[in-house]
Amino acid sequence: MSHLLRIALPDVPGSLGTVAAAIGVAGGNILAVEVLEQHAGQAVDDVFVEFLPGVMPDMVVSAVHRLAGVRVVWVSRYPAAGSLQLDLEAVEEITEDPATALATLARLVPRAFRADWAMVVVRREDALVMVEGSRGAPAVPPEALAWVPMSRADRLPTGADWDGWASTVAAGAPVGSPETLVVFGRHGGPDVLASEVARLGHLAALTASIRPRQTAGGD
């Protein structure tokens, strides 16, 4: 079984090589690496690792943590090495059938952002209503109405007492309207990075440009 490790490390030459060597010694085989952020001398990378038989995730995490200035932010099972072109693949699939753009967006966002679920919500009178949702998407609580109107992609506040939302971090972006949002959530983290917020905003904007214009009163 392959796993995803989100690793924060010094943004200096040789740093990733040192991490890769530690993972290899601990019994992990790196399948792919995606650089998520580089800022103020630090980088954040997603590293897809396949463990050798008998190797447990905590063994690899411990080996990485022994390196100076390096920490594993998050580790989770992941069924296959993620494509480094997930956003482009999503846009291509949305383009194939613009009429179902919102449904396709909700289905593809969890994979593109390593999230547990995604949904598209629309304000209707005094409530946010889910019009499309991926598997596992929770019900939209009344308090979520405070998310709209939304002018740009951002992290979203969530409540621990919301049914199905405990320990969830979320981000959203407007899809052609400040009251139509695509939202994704992760149970227990990791925190949504600024680079992920930017990617979600771009993907939502592209979806809005691909999607046919709606008649008044319809979403």
C-alpha positions as CSV (number, residue, x, y, z in Angstrom):
1,M,0.0,0.0,0.0
2,S,1.4,3.4,-0.9
3,H,1.2,6.4,1.4
4,L,1.3,10.1,1.1
5,L,3.7,12.0,3.4
6,R,3.5,15.8,3.5
7,I,6.9,16.9,4.5
8,A,8.2,20.4,5.5
9,L,12.0,20.7,4.9
10,P,14.6,23.4,4.4
11,D,14.6,24.8,0.9
12,V,18.3,24.3,0.3
13,P,20.2,22.1,-2.3
14,G,20.4,18.5,-1.2
15,S,17.6,18.7,1.4
16,L,15.2,16.5,-0.6
17,G,17.9,14.1,-1.4
18,T,18.7,13.7,2.3
19,V,15.0,13.0,3.0
20,A,14.8,10.5,0.2
21,A,17.8,8.7,1.5
22,A,16.3,8.4,5.0
23,I,13.1,7.1,3.6
24,G,15.0,4.5,1.5
25,V,17.0,3.3,4.5
26,A,13.8,3.0,6.6
27,G,12.2,0.7,3.9
28,G,10.2,3.1,1.7
29,N,10.3,3.4,-2.0
30,I,9.5,6.9,-3.3
31,L,7.0,6.8,-6.2
32,A,6.6,10.5,-6.9
33,V,7.2,14.0,-5.4
34,E,5.2,17.1,-5.8
35,V,6.6,20.5,-4.5
36,L,3.6,22.4,-3.0
37,E,5.2,25.5,-1.6
38,Q,8.6,27.3,-1.3
39,H,8.7,30.3,1.0
40,A,11.1,31.9,3.4
41,G,13.7,29.2,3.2
42,Q,11.3,26.3,3.7
43,A,9.6,24.0,1.3
44,V,6.5,21.7,1.6
45,D,6.5,18.6,-0.5
46,D,4.0,15.8,-1.0
47,V,6.0,12.5,-1.2
48,F,4.3,9.3,-2.4
49,V,5.9,6.3,-0.8
50,E,5.4,2.6,-1.1
51,F,6.5,0.6,1.9
52,L,8.4,-2.7,1.8
53,P,6.6,-5.7,3.4
54,G,6.7,-5.4,7.2
55,V,7.5,-1.7,7.2
56,M,5.1,0.5,9.2
57,P,4.5,4.2,8.5
58,D,5.7,5.3,11.9
59,M,9.1,3.7,11.1
60,V,9.6,5.9,8.1
61,V,8.2,9.0,9.9
62,S,10.6,8.5,12.7
63,A,13.5,8.2,10.3
64,V,12.5,11.5,8.6
65,H,12.0,13.3,12.0
66,R,15.7,12.5,12.9
67,L,16.8,14.9,10.2
68,A,17.5,18.5,11.2
69,G,14.8,21.0,10.3
70,V,12.6,18.3,8.7
71,R,9.1,17.2,9.9
72,V,6.3,15.1,8.6
73,V,3.2,17.3,8.6
74,W,0.8,14.6,7.8
75,V,0.7,10.9,6.7
76,S,-2.1,8.9,5.2
77,R,-2.8,5.9,3.0
78,Y,-3.1,6.7,-0.6
79,P,-4.1,4.1,-3.2
80,A,-1.7,5.1,-6.0
81,A,0.9,7.7,-6.8
82,G,-0.8,10.9,-7.5
83,S,-0.4,12.5,-10.9
84,L,1.5,15.8,-10.9
85,Q,-1.0,17.0,-13.6
86,L,-4.2,16.5,-11.6
87,D,-5.5,20.0,-12.2
88,L,-5.1,19.8,-15.9
89,E,-6.7,16.4,-16.0
90,A,-9.7,17.8,-14.1
91,V,-10.1,20.7,-16.5
92,E,-9.9,18.3,-19.5
93,E,-12.6,16.1,-18.0
94,I,-14.8,19.1,-17.2
95,T,-14.4,20.3,-20.7
96,E,-15.7,17.0,-22.1
97,D,-19.2,17.7,-20.9
98,P,-19.7,21.4,-19.8
99,A,-23.3,20.7,-18.9
100,T,-22.2,18.5,-15.9
101,A,-19.3,20.8,-15.0
102,L,-20.3,21.2,-11.3
103,A,-20.9,17.5,-10.8
104,T,-17.6,16.7,-12.3
105,L,-15.8,19.3,-10.3
106,A,-17.2,17.9,-7.0
107,R,-16.2,14.4,-8.0
108,L,-12.6,15.3,-9.0
109,V,-11.6,17.8,-6.3
110,P,-11.1,15.2,-3.6
111,R,-8.4,13.4,-5.6
112,A,-6.8,16.6,-6.9
113,F,-6.5,18.0,-3.3
114,R,-6.1,14.8,-1.3
115,A,-9.3,15.7,0.5
116,D,-12.0,13.5,2.0
117,W,-14.9,15.1,0.2
118,A,-16.0,18.0,-2.0
119,M,-19.3,19.7,-2.7
120,V,-20.8,22.6,-4.6
121,V,-23.1,24.7,-2.6
122,V,-25.5,27.5,-3.7
123,R,-27.2,30.1,-1.6
124,R,-31.0,29.8,-1.9
125,E,-32.9,32.4,0.2
126,D,-31.5,32.0,3.8
127,A,-29.6,28.7,3.4
128,L,-26.7,27.1,1.6
129,V,-27.9,24.1,-0.4
130,M,-25.6,21.4,-1.7
131,V,-26.3,20.9,-5.4
132,E,-23.4,18.5,-6.1
133,G,-21.4,16.4,-3.7
134,S,-18.8,13.7,-3.7
135,R,-19.0,10.5,-1.7
136,G,-18.7,11.3,2.0
137,A,-19.8,14.9,1.7
138,P,-21.5,15.9,5.0
139,A,-24.8,17.8,5.3
140,V,-24.4,21.6,5.1
141,P,-25.1,23.2,8.5
142,P,-27.1,26.4,8.8
143,E,-24.0,28.2,10.1
144,A,-22.2,27.7,6.8
145,L,-24.4,30.5,5.3
146,A,-21.8,32.9,6.7
147,W,-19.4,31.7,4.0
148,V,-21.3,33.7,1.3
149,P,-20.9,36.0,-0.4
150,M,-17.3,34.9,-1.2
151,S,-15.2,37.0,-3.6
152,R,-12.1,34.8,-3.8
153,A,-10.8,31.4,-2.8
154,D,-9.9,31.1,0.9
155,R,-9.9,28.7,3.9
156,L,-13.3,28.4,5.5
157,P,-14.2,28.4,9.2
158,T,-15.9,25.3,10.5
159,G,-17.6,24.4,13.7
160,A,-16.6,21.4,15.9
161,D,-20.3,21.0,16.8
162,W,-21.4,20.8,13.2
163,D,-22.7,17.3,12.5
164,G,-20.0,15.4,10.5
165,W,-17.6,18.3,10.6
166,A,-15.6,17.7,13.8
167,S,-11.9,18.3,13.3
168,T,-12.5,19.2,9.6
169,V,-10.4,21.8,7.8
170,A,-12.0,23.2,4.7
171,A,-11.4,25.6,1.8
172,G,-13.7,27.1,-0.8
173,A,-13.8,29.2,-3.9
174,P,-16.6,31.0,-5.9
175,V,-17.6,29.3,-9.1
176,G,-18.8,32.1,-11.3
177,S,-20.8,33.7,-8.5
178,P,-20.0,34.8,-5.0
179,E,-22.9,32.7,-3.8
180,T,-22.0,29.5,-5.6
181,L,-19.0,27.8,-4.0
182,V,-16.9,24.6,-4.5
183,V,-15.8,23.4,-1.0
184,F,-13.5,20.6,0.0
185,G,-12.8,19.2,3.5
186,R,-10.2,17.1,5.3
187,H,-11.0,15.3,8.5
188,G,-8.2,15.9,10.9
189,G,-6.0,17.9,8.5
190,P,-3.5,18.7,7.2
191,D,-4.1,22.4,7.1
192,V,-5.0,23.8,3.7
193,L,-1.9,25.5,2.2
194,A,-1.9,28.9,0.5
195,S,-0.8,27.1,-2.7
196,E,-3.8,24.8,-2.5
197,V,-6.2,27.8,-2.0
198,A,-4.7,29.4,-5.1
199,R,-5.1,26.2,-7.1
200,L,-8.7,25.8,-6.0
201,G,-9.5,29.4,-7.1
202,H,-8.0,28.8,-10.5
203,L,-9.8,25.5,-11.0
204,A,-13.1,27.1,-9.9
205,A,-12.6,30.0,-12.3
206,L,-11.8,27.6,-15.2
207,T,-14.9,25.6,-14.4
208,A,-17.0,28.8,-14.4
209,S,-15.7,29.7,-17.9
210,I,-16.4,26.2,-19.2
211,R,-19.8,25.8,-17.7
212,P,-22.8,27.0,-19.8
213,R,-24.4,30.2,-18.6
214,Q,-27.5,29.5,-16.5
215,T,-30.8,31.0,-17.0
216,A,-32.2,33.3,-14.3
217,G,-33.1,31.4,-11.2
218,G,-31.3,28.2,-12.1
219,D,-28.2,26.6,-10.8
